[in-house]
Amino acid sequence: LLVVGCSNEKTTTGTMGKITVEEVKTIVDNKDENYVLIDVREDYEFNEGHIPGAVNIPLGNITTVDYSKEKTLIVYCRSGNRSKTAKGMLENFGYTNVYDMGGINNWPYTIEQDFNVE
């Protein structure tokens, strides 16, 4: 799932490619396999806390995305800047169903943490 958002622009039913945190929460809760939620923050940021079910592909590695063009990708980052950039890059790679949730800072729901303690 890719999640991007945090604006007053239209949501998935609009033309701006935005999706609300509420819409993403529904997708996450339903474990909808038609969506890929992509966290474009750095690894250490992802490990500190991310949306359940998200995959971590830092913005600098976004060229490695290799999902079916039929999938709907939702991107998010910390505040919404990197996700906006990622959305544009993915569209340039030929993905047509890309939505920007904005930043995890606006995610009021549970997050997961991945700490590797030795």
Helices and strands as residue ranges (DSSP letters): H 21-30, E 35-39, H 43-48, E 55-56, G 59-64, E 72-77, H 81-92, E 98-103, G 104-106
